Amino acid sequence: MMTILKINRWPWFLVFLLAGGTVTVFAFVSINLFSQSMASVEFLRKFGREAILHGVFWQWLELVVWGLLSLSCWFLFKICEHELVDRYTAWTTK
């Protein structure tokens, strides 16, 4: 199981595909996160205390989870990017 997590042993095209997949998920989640948070702020601003009674805090918790997913996708993309840059640098210095 631990050898799967060592991306420095993966072929370059799999690292590239993983980076592309994570940046795509990051983009979709970030756009969704932004639109949901703006809708929540508008709902809270418009209805105030009534919005709190209807579960705005539950919605806030969902936004936190989406934010953590977005952050983890960005972090995984940066790991893949660093690995590909290191491989390219090693290849050019041979």
N, C-alpha and C positions, 0 to 999 in steps of 0.2 A: 504493500500500500504506500509506503513512504517513497518508493522509487517513482511513483506516479507524480508525486508532488515536486520532484526535482526537475524543474523545467530546463535546466542547463544540459540535461541529457536528452531532451526531446529534439526531433528534427526541426530545422528552422521554420519550415512551412507550417508545422503544427503550432509553434509559438506565435507565428504571424496570424494564423486563423483564430487562436485564442485571444490575441490582442484585438483583432477586428470584431470578434463577437462581444467582448466585454465593453469595447467603446460604443458599440451599437446599443447594447442594453443600457449603458450609462446615459446615452443621449435620450433614449425613450423615457427612461425613468426620471431623468432631470426635467424634461418637458412636462411630464405628468405631475411631478412634484410641484413645479412652479404653478401650473394651472389649478391644481387642487388647493394649494396654499392661498392663492389669490381669491378663490371662491370661498374658502373658509373665512378669510379676513373680511370679505364683503358681507357674508352671512352674519358674522359676529357683529360687524359694524351696524348692519341694518336692523337686527333683531335683539341684540344685547343679551339681557338676562334670559330671554326665551330661548335663544340659541344655546346657551349653556345648559338649560334644562333638556334640550333635544339632542345632546350628545356631542357638543363641539370638542370636548376633551378626548372622547374616543377617536374622533377624526384626527385630532392632533397627534394621538399615539400612532395612528396609521401613517401619518406624514413622517414621523420620526423613523418608523420602520423602513419606509421608502427611501428616506434620506440615508440610512445606514446601508441599504442595498446599493444605492448610487455611489456612495463612498467606497464600498468594497469593490465595485466594478472598476472605479477609477484607479484604486490601489493595485488591483490585479493587472490592469492595462499598463501602469507604470512599471511593474515588475517585468512584464513581457517586453516592453520597450527597452528597458535597461539591458536585458539579456540579449536582445537583437543588436543593440548598439555595441555591446561588448564583443559579440561574435564578429561583427563587421570590423571593428577595430583590430581584433586579433588576426583576421584574414588579411587586412591591408598591410600589416606590419611584418608579414612572413616574407 
